[in-house]
Amino acid sequence: MENGRPAYETGRPSTYNGAVDKMKEMRKEPTEAEDLMWQQLRNKQVDGCKFRRQHAIDQFIVDFVCLSKMLIVEIDGGYHNKPEVKEADEQRTQILEDLGYKVIRFSNEEVIGNTASVIEQIGKSLRSRKDLSSNSNPTSPLGGDQRGAPFPADFIAEGVDQTRGWFFTLHALATMLFDSVAFKNIISNGLVLDKNGNKMSKRLGNAVDPFQTIEEHGSDPLRWYMITNAQPWDNLKFDLSGVDEVKRKFFGTLYNTYSFFALYANIDGFDGSEVEVPVAERSEIDRWIISLLNTLTQEVTDALENYEPTRAGRAIQNFVTENLSNWYVRLNRKRFWGGEMNRDKLAAYQTLYQALETVAMLAAPIAPFYADRLFTDLNKLSGRHSDESVHLAEFPAFDEAMIDKALEERMEYAQQISSMVLALRRKVNIKVRQPLQKIMLPVYDARFEAQIEAVKDLVLTEVNIKEIEYLKDASGVLVKKIKPNFKTLGPRYGKMMKAISKAFAGMSQEDIAKFEKENSFTLVLDGETVELNREDAEIISEDIPGMLVANEGRITVALDINLTPELKAEGIARELINRIQNLRKDSGFEVTDKIVVNIQKNGATDQSVDQHKEYIAAQTLAKEINLVDSCNRNDALSVELEDDVVLLLEIEKV
């Protein structure tokens, strides 16, 4: 049974009942040649194959057919020699062959005058055909075994300029010929315009040579840019600088992340064959990136299955640039370099390997060449996959058990708070290397405070702050202002916006604090109730003396920018570490080389060096940090710190 119909009912459903009556009439009055042929074909006399006579296939009634071999035998009278009839026969044959049938024709004279030869030719044709009796679907335009075959097509893609023609023509033809739609989904491609939104043309000189672009930037960056820059159905303002940006920010970042992994994996001899450290026993930041990796896999899978490649590409890109590289790798560098291979270090290697491998597999549909190289390079190390190419490997599946939404949330808080604090530092030109004392953070419920507390150490390290002070009641410390969001309120309360604006202006600090805590607020204006949610208002905090304040969503951060002598001394030590690291690199030292550092005494820095000598040595792989009266060597190096302080250094590899 196919779709509730017997397999032998191969006629078009919409016309089948009428065809049955016509077939019965035709069987009652066969021609002499048809009757003779039926006597030879009936009861499986030819090669044991069953034939049916006057049988409906799609829109036609054929003379004889063997459904198991999809072989049609037509007997033509003399009128078939007429040009118009011959043309119709050719069209009919073409349609039937497109359905997967083979059609052979004989004239009345051939059947009557040389029956044995005709039967021999039919036998040869039967023996050349595969037996499809168990799985044939002769109503499909693709013919043969069509269970699960791509008709109707899962999707097609065409330009928006074809929406009134090509798309509907396909459906019309499929409906008339096969009683089916032609495709299930459609991706309508927009136009590629120049960067100013004008149509490209040779006359205007604004056309871009695709081959030259591929030669200069590569096909994968070009493809990634076009997929992620705009939805396929939107017009794309093509800008070569955008392709270059994708190449640098995404592909460059992914390459640097892999290079970092490869560098230290080679040093430590990691090859992926080590016993896996259970995820539950890895550090929180490992479990976070694995959770996020599974969430990414889930999102990319959903996006691709719903024909949204732009969403998939953007999700992969954001994961690589913002989470894998800018957060996970950067915060875990110390776990990779220095020291012996211990359990924690092994977990870091295994986590980063898994992330890189999964990204390669997820990105493969959009960046086939780059992803394949990344996948094969990783697989050469571990040999985990027998597949020679990423395109032969199974697409990754997400593991629901590995997804920890609470962990993802608190790490997102950490990233958001860190970003806000770093922006405040830039506002007053205080570098991250200069430690500051504290940030104040208003908290509105116990869960939010607990989530922040869980990532507090990470935040303090990231933004170089000593402490976080939680404010249960910020009304006496922070002064806030509230403004209505006309975009959300206007469509709902258009005529009342003047009164709503006035009510916003009259809100007290306590009202604003309540609004922030509960994420909702109710106004009663002229007897009418106005329900506000958090998106209906913009709440900002004013700077207070000695502190800078920033708002983002429901999070407010106040940064203490006062510098004590102790903080300044630590800042100098960190600046010195940065200069020594740069000198190590410029001198061509290996990352594992130990050094001795001599620093010529300077009143502006000596106290800081004395206080933080061990810290400086640990960060620069220095066996000794010495303060000397003078640097006598000819190759002494001069470095400039903040506030125009210049130091002379001697660095020697030991």
C-alpha positions in Angstrom: 0.0 0.0 0.0 1.2 3.5 -0.8 -0.6 6.4 0.8 -3.6 4.1 1.4 -3.8 2.9 -2.3 -2.8 -0.5 -3.6 0.6 -0.5 -5.3 -1.0 -1.5 -8.7 -3.1 1.7 -8.7 -0.6 3.8 -10.6 -3.0 6.2 -12.2 -3.4 9.8 -11.1 -5.7 9.8 -8.0 -7.7 12.7 -9.2 -8.7 11.0 -12.5 -8.3 7.3 -11.6 -12.0 6.5 -11.2 -12.8 7.8 -14.6 -9.9 5.9 -16.1 -11.1 2.6 -14.6 -14.4 2.8 -16.6 -12.4 3.7 -19.8 -10.0 0.8 -19.3 -12.9 -1.7 -18.9 -14.4 -0.5 -22.2 -11.0 -0.8 -24.0 -10.6 -4.4 -22.8 -13.9 -5.4 -24.2 -12.9 -4.3 -27.7 -9.2 -5.0 -28.3 -7.7 -4.9 -31.7 -6.5 -8.1 -33.4 -2.8 -7.3 -32.5 -3.7 -6.4 -28.9 -5.6 -9.6 -28.5 -2.8 -11.7 -29.9 -0.3 -9.9 -27.7 -2.4 -10.5 -24.6 -2.5 -14.2 -25.3 1.3 -14.3 -25.3 1.8 -12.1 -22.2 -0.9 -13.2 -19.8 -0.3 -15.7 -17.0 3.4 -14.8 -16.6 4.3 -16.6 -19.9 7.3 -14.3 -20.6 10.2 -14.7 -18.2 7.7 -15.3 -15.3 6.7 -11.6 -15.3 3.1 -10.5 -14.7 1.6 -8.1 -17.3 -1.5 -6.0 -17.0 -3.5 -4.7 -20.1 -5.1 -1.4 -20.6 -3.7 0.0 -17.4 -3.6 3.5 -16.0 -0.3 5.1 -15.3 -0.4 8.7 -14.2 -2.6 10.4 -16.7 -2.3 7.8 -19.5 -3.8 4.3 -20.3 -1.1 2.1 -21.7 -1.6 -1.1 -23.7 0.5 -3.5 -21.5 2.7 -3.0 -18.5 4.9 -5.1 -16.2 4.9 -3.1 -13.0 7.6 -5.1 -11.3 10.0 -4.3 -14.2 8.4 -0.9 -15.1 8.2 -2.0 -18.7 5.5 -0.7 -21.0 4.5 -2.3 -24.3 2.5 -0.2 -26.8 0.9 -1.5 -29.9 0.4 1.2 -32.6 -2.1 1.1 -35.5 -1.5 2.9 -38.8 -2.9 6.3 -37.6 0.2 6.6 -35.3 2.2 7.4 -38.4 0.5 10.8 -38.7 2.9 13.6 -37.8 0.7 15.1 -35.1 0.0 11.7 -33.5 3.6 10.7 -33.7 4.6 14.0 -31.9 2.0 13.2 -29.2 3.3 9.7 -28.8 6.9 11.0 -28.4 5.7 13.4 -25.6 3.8 10.7 -23.9 6.8 8.4 -24.1 9.1 11.1 -22.6 6.7 11.6 -19.7 6.5 7.9 -18.9 10.3 7.5 -19.1 10.7 10.5 -16.8 8.5 8.5 -14.4 11.1 5.7 -14.6 9.4 3.4 -17.1 10.9 1.9 -20.3 8.6 2.1 -23.3 8.9 -0.2 -26.3 6.6 0.1 -29.3 5.5 -2.3 -32.0 3.2 -1.8 -35.0 0.1 -4.0 -35.6 1.9 -5.5 -38.6 5.0 -6.5 -36.4 2.8 -8.2 -33.8 0.7 -10.1 -36.3 3.4 -11.0 -38.8 6.3 -11.9 -36.5 5.0 -12.5 -33.0 8.0 -14.7 -31.9 10.4 -11.8 -32.7 8.3 -9.3 -30.7 8.1 -11.6 -27.7 11.9 -12.2 -27.9 12.5 -8.4 -27.8 10.1 -8.0 -24.9 11.9 -10.8 -23.0 15.3 -9.1 -23.6 13.9 -5.9 -22.2 12.5 -7.6 -19.2 15.8 -9.3 -18.4 17.6 -5.9 -18.6 15.3 -4.3 -16.0 15.7 -4.6 -12.3 12.8 -6.2 -10.4 11.2 -3.4 -8.4 8.1 -5.3 -7.3 8.8 -4.8 -3.6 9.4 -1.1 -3.5 8.4 0.6 -6.7 6.6 3.9 -6.7 5.8 4.5 -10.4 3.9 7.8 -9.7 7.2 9.5 -8.9 8.9 11.5 -11.6 12.2 10.0 -10.6 11.1 6.4 -11.1 12.6 3.3 -9.6 12.9 2.8 -5.9 11.6 6.1 -4.6 11.0 5.4 -1.0 12.6 8.5 0.7 13.8 9.9 -2.7 14.0 13.7 -3.0 10.6 14.3 -4.6 8.9 16.5 -3.7 12.2 18.4 -3.2 12.9 19.4 0.5 13.8 22.9 -0.7 14.7 24.9 -3.8 16.5 28.2 -4.0 15.8 30.9 -6.6 16.1 34.7 -6.9 13.3 37.0 -5.7 12.8 38.2 -9.3 11.4 34.7 -10.1 8.6 34.6 -7.5 5.8 35.3 -10.0 7.2 32.8 -12.5 9.5 30.0 -11.8 8.3 29.0 -8.3 4.7 28.7 -9.3 5.5 27.1 -12.6 7.2 24.2 -10.8 4.2 23.6 -8.7 1.8 23.9 -11.6 3.8 21.4 -13.7 4.2 19.0 -10.7 0.5 19.1 -10.0 -0.5 18.5 -13.6 2.0 15.8 -14.2 2.4 14.0 -10.9 -0.5 15.2 -8.7 2.0 16.6 -6.2 3.8 19.8 -5.2 7.3 20.2 -6.6 9.0 21.2 -3.3 8.2 21.6 0.4 10.3 24.7 1.2 11.8 27.6 -0.6 14.7 29.9 0.0 14.3 33.0 -2.0 17.6 34.6 -2.7 17.8 38.4 -2.6 20.0 40.5 -4.9 23.7 41.2 -4.5 24.1 45.0 -4.6 27.2 47.2 -4.3 28.1 48.5 -0.9 25.9 51.6 -1.4 22.8 49.6 -2.3 23.0 50.1 -6.0 22.7 47.3 -8.6 26.1 46.1 -9.9 26.8 46.8 -13.6 29.8 47.0 -15.8 28.6 50.3 -17.1 28.7 51.9 -13.6 32.0 50.2 -12.8 30.7 48.9 -9.5 30.7 45.2 -10.4 32.9 42.9 -8.3 34.8 40.1 -10.0 34.0 37.0 -8.0 37.1 35.1 -9.2 39.4 37.9 -8.2 37.7 38.1 -4.8 38.1 34.4 -4.3 41.8 34.7 -5.3 42.4 37.5 -2.8 40.3 36.4 0.1 39.5 32.7 -0.4 36.2 31.1 -1.2 35.3 30.2 2.4 35.6 33.8 3.8 33.5 35.0 0.8 30.8 32.3 1.4 30.8 32.9 5.2 30.4 36.7 4.6 27.5 36.3 2.2 25.7 33.7 4.4 26.1 35.6 7.7 25.9 39.2 6.6 22.3 39.1 5.6 19.5 36.5 5.4 19.5 34.8 2.0 16.1 36.4 1.1 17.3 39.9 1.9 19.4 42.0 -0.5 23.1 42.0 0.3 25.1 45.2 0.2 28.4 43.6 -0.9 31.5 45.2 0.6 35.0 43.7 0.2 36.0 45.2 3.5 33.3 43.0 5.1 34.9 39.9 3.5 38.3 41.0 4.9 36.7 41.5 8.3 35.3 38.0 8.3 38.6 36.6 7.3 40.4 38.4 10.2 37.8 38.2 13.0 36.3 34.7 12.5 38.8 32.7 10.4 41.8 34.5 11.9 40.5 34.0 15.4 39.7 30.3 14.8 43.2 29.8 13.3 44.9 31.5 16.3 42.9 29.3 18.7 44.0 26.2 16.9 47.6 27.4 16.7 47.5 28.0 20.5 46.2 24.5 21.1 48.8 22.9 18.6 51.7 24.8 20.1 51.2 23.6 23.7 49.8 20.2 22.7 53.1 19.5 20.9 55.1 20.8 23.9 53.2 18.5 26.3 52.9 15.6 24.0 49.1 15.6 24.1 47.7 13.3 21.3 44.1 12.7 22.3 44.7 9.1 23.3 44.7 9.9 27.0 42.0 8.6 29.3 39.1 11.1 29.3 38.7 13.2 32.4 34.9 12.9 33.2 33.2 16.2 32.5 31.7 16.3 35.9 35.2 16.3 37.4 36.5 19.1 35.2 36.7 22.8 36.3 33.6 25.0 36.1 34.9 26.9 33.1 35.5 23.6 31.2 31.9 22.5 32.0 30.7 25.9 30.9 32.3 25.8 27.5 31.1 22.2 27.0 27.6 23.2 28.0 27.7 26.1 25.6 29.1 23.9 22.9 26.1 21.5 23.2 23.7 24.5 23.2 25.5 25.7 20.0 25.1 22.3 18.4 21.4 22.3 19.3 20.9 25.8 17.9 22.9 25.2 14.7 21.1 21.9 14.0 17.7 23.7 14.5 18.7 26.6 12.3 19.9 24.4 9.4 16.9 22.1 9.6 14.7 25.1 9.3 16.7 26.6 6.4 18.2 29.4 8.4 21.9 29.3 7.5 22.4 32.9 8.6 21.4 32.1 12.2 23.6 29.1 12.2 26.6 30.9 10.9 26.2 33.8 13.3 25.9 31.4 16.2 29.1 29.6 15.3 31.0 32.9 14.8 29.8 34.3 18.1 30.8 31.1 19.9 34.3 31.2 18.5 35.1 34.9 18.8 33.3 35.8 22.1 33.3 32.5 24.1 35.9 30.1 22.9 38.8 32.5 22.1 38.0 35.7 24.0 36.9 34.0 27.2 37.8 30.3 27.5 41.3 30.3 26.0 42.2 33.7 27.3 41.3 32.9 30.9 42.9 29.4 30.7 46.3 30.3 29.2 48.1 29.6 32.5 46.7 26.1 32.6 48.4 25.2 29.3 51.9 26.7 29.7 54.4 25.8 32.4 54.3 22.8 34.8 53.8 19.1 34.2 50.9 17.4 32.6 48.4 16.9 35.5 44.8 16.1 35.6 43.6 19.7 35.4 45.9 20.4 32.4 44.7 17.3 30.6 41.1 18.3 31.1 41.9 21.7 29.5 43.4 20.0 26.5 40.6 17.6 26.1 38.0 20.4 26.4 39.7 22.7 23.9 40.2 19.7 21.4 36.5 18.9 21.7 35.5 22.5 21.1 37.7 22.9 18.0 36.6 19.5 16.5 32.9 20.3 17.0 33.2 23.8 15.5 34.9 22.3 12.5 32.0 19.9 12.0 29.3 22.5 12.6 31.0 25.0 10.2 31.6 22.5 7.4 28.4 23.2 5.5 29.3 26.9 5.2 33.1 26.8 5.2 33.8 23.4 3.6 37.6 23.8 2.8 38.7 25.5 6.0 36.6 23.2 8.2 38.0 20.1 6.4 41.6 21.2 7.0 40.9 21.9 10.7 39.1 18.6 11.1 41.8 16.5 9.4 44.7 18.3 11.2 43.0 17.5 14.5 42.2 13.9 13.5 45.9 13.4 12.5 46.7 14.1 16.1 44.1 11.9 17.7 43.0 9.4 15.1 39.5 9.4 16.6 37.7 9.3 13.3 38.1 6.8 10.5 36.6 9.3 8.1 39.1 10.9 5.8 37.1 14.2 5.6 34.8 16.2 7.8 32.2 15.8 5.0 32.2 12.1 5.5 31.8 12.3 9.3 28.4 12.3 11.1 27.1 15.8 11.9 27.5 16.3 15.7 24.5 15.7 18.0 24.0 17.7 21.2 23.9 16.0 24.6 21.1 17.4 26.7 22.8 16.1 29.9 25.8 18.3 29.2 23.8 21.5 29.0 23.7 23.5 32.3 21.6 26.6 31.8 22.3 27.9 35.3 26.0 27.7 34.6 25.6 29.4 31.2 23.6 32.2 32.9 26.1 33.0 35.6 29.0 32.9 33.1 27.0 35.3 30.9 26.6 37.6 33.9 30.4 37.4 34.4 31.0 38.4 30.8 28.5 41.2 30.9 29.8 42.7 34.1 33.4 42.4 32.9 32.5 44.1 29.6 30.8 47.0 31.5 33.8 47.5 33.9 36.3 47.4 31.0 34.2 50.0 29.2 34.3 52.2 32.3 38.1 51.8 32.5 38.4 52.9 28.9 36.2 55.9 29.6 38.9 57.3 32.0 41.9 55.7 30.4 42.8 53.4 33.2 44.4 50.3 31.8 43.4 46.8 32.9 46.9 46.2 34.2 46.2 48.9 36.9 44.3 47.2 39.7 41.4 49.0 41.3 39.8 48.5 44.6 36.1 47.6 44.1 32.9 47.6 42.1 29.5 48.1 43.7 26.7 45.9 42.3 23.0 46.3 43.2 21.3 42.9 43.7 17.6 42.5 43.6 17.1 38.9 44.7 19.0 36.1 46.4 19.4 34.0 43.2 21.0 36.8 41.3 23.5 37.4 44.2 24.2 33.7 44.4 24.9 33.5 40.6 27.3 36.5 40.8 29.0 35.1 43.9 29.7 31.9 42.1 31.7 33.7 39.4 33.1 36.5 41.6 36.7 35.3 41.5 36.6 35.1 37.7 35.2 38.6 37.4 37.7 40.1 39.8 40.6 38.5 37.9 39.3 39.5 34.5 38.8 43.2 35.3 41.6 43.4 37.9 39.5 44.5 40.8 40.0 43.6 44.5 36.4 43.1 45.6 32.7 43.2 44.8 30.4 45.1 47.1 26.7 44.0 46.9 24.1 46.6 47.4 20.8 45.2 48.7 19.4 48.8 48.7 21.1 51.1 46.2 18.6 53.9 46.6 20.9 55.7 49.1 24.0 55.2 47.1 23.1 55.4 43.4 21.0 58.1 41.8 18.9 56.7 39.0 16.8 58.2 36.2 14.0 56.6 34.3 12.7 57.3 30.8 9.8 55.8 28.9 10.5 53.6 25.9 8.3 55.2 23.3 8.9 52.3 20.8 7.1 49.8 23.1 4.7 52.0 24.8 3.5 54.1 21.8 1.7 51.3 20.0 -0.1 50.3 23.2 -0.9 53.6 24.8 -0.6 56.2 22.0 -3.1 58.7 23.3 -1.8 58.4 26.9 1.9 58.9 26.2 1.9 62.5 27.4 0.4 61.4 30.8 2.8 58.4 31.0 5.8 60.6 30.3 4.7 62.9 33.1 4.3 59.9 35.5 7.8 58.7 34.6 9.2 62.1 35.5 7.5 61.9 38.9 8.8 58.5 39.9 10.9 58.5 43.1 14.1 56.5 43.7 12.1 54.0 45.6 9.7 53.6 42.7 12.6 53.0 40.3 14.2 50.5 42.7 10.9 48.6 42.9 10.5 48.6 39.1 14.0 47.2 38.7 13.5 44.5 41.4 10.1 43.3 40.2 10.6 44.0 36.4 7.1 45.4 36.3 5.3 48.5 37.5 1.6 49.7 37.5 0.5 53.2 36.8 -3.1 54.4 37.3 -3.7 57.5 35.1 -7.1 59.1 34.9 -8.8 56.0 36.1 -7.0 53.8 33.6 -4.4 51.1 34.5 -1.1 51.1 32.6 0.9 47.9 33.0 4.7 48.4 32.5 7.3 45.7 31.9 11.1 46.1 32.0 11.3 46.8 28.3 9.0 49.8 28.6 11.6 51.8 30.5 15.2 52.9 30.2 16.9 53.2 33.6 20.2 54.8 33.9 22.4 55.7 36.9 24.3 58.9 37.3 28.0 58.9 38.2 28.9 59.7 41.8 32.1 61.3 43.1 35.0 58.9 42.8 33.0 56.3 40.9 31.8 55.6 37.4 28.4 54.0 36.8 27.1 51.9 33.9 23.8 50.2 33.1 23.0 47.3 30.9 19.6 45.6 31.1 18.9 44.9 34.8 22.6 45.1 35.7 24.1 48.2 37.2 27.9 48.5 38.0 29.6 51.3 39.9 33.4 51.3 39.6 35.7 52.8 42.2 38.4 54.7 40.3 40.4 56.0 43.3 44.1 54.9 43.2 45.9 54.2 46.5 49.8 54.0 46.7 49.4 50.2 47.1 47.3 49.9 43.9 49.7 52.1 42.0 52.7 49.9 43.0 50.9 46.7 41.9 50.1 48.5 38.6 53.7 49.3 38.0 54.6 45.6 38.6 52.1 44.5 36.0 53.3 47.0 33.5 56.8 45.7 34.1 55.7 42.1 33.5 54.2 43.2 30.2 57.4 44.8 29.1 59.5 41.8 30.0 57.2 39.5 28.2 57.5 41.6 25.0 61.3 41.6 25.4 61.3 37.8 25.7 59.3 37.6 22.4 61.5 40.1 20.6 64.6 38.2 21.7 63.3 35.0 20.2 63.1 33.1 23.4 61.0 29.9 23.5 57.9 29.9 25.7 59.6 27.5 28.1 63.0 29.3 28.4 64.0 30.5 31.9 65.6 33.9 32.3 67.4 36.2 34.7 66.4 39.8 34.8 68.5 42.7 36.1 66.7 46.1 36.5 68.6 49.3 37.0 67.4 51.1 40.1 64.8 53.9 39.7 63.1 55.7 42.5 59.8 55.6 40.8 59.7 51.8 40.6 62.1 50.2 43.1 59.5 49.9 45.9 57.1 48.2 43.5 59.7 45.7 42.2 60.7 44.8 45.8 57.1 44.3 46.9 56.1 42.2 43.9 59.4 40.5 42.9 58.1 36.9 43.3 55.0 37.7 41.3 57.0 39.3 38.5 59.4 36.3 38.4 56.5 33.8 38.3 54.8 35.5 35.4 57.9 35.9 33.3 59.6 32.5 34.0 62.5 34.4 35.7 64.7 32.6 38.1 65.9 35.9 39.5 64.7 39.5 39.5 67.6 41.7 40.6 67.7 45.5 41.3 71.2 46.7 40.2 72.9 50.1 40.5 73.6 50.1 36.7 73.3 47.9 33.7 76.8 47.7 32.2 76.1 45.4 29.3 76.0 46.9 25.9 72.8 45.1 25.1 70.9 46.6 28.0 67.3 47.3 26.9 65.3 50.4 27.6 61.6 50.2 28.3 59.1 52.9 29.0 56.3 52.5 31.7 53.5 54.8 32.5 54.0 58.5 33.4 57.2 58.7 31.3 59.2 56.4 33.6 62.1 54.8 31.7 63.9 51.7 33.0 67.0 49.9 31.8 66.8 46.1 31.8 69.2 43.1 31.1 67.6 39.8 30.2 69.7 36.6 30.0 68.5 33.1 29.1 69.7 30.4 31.5 
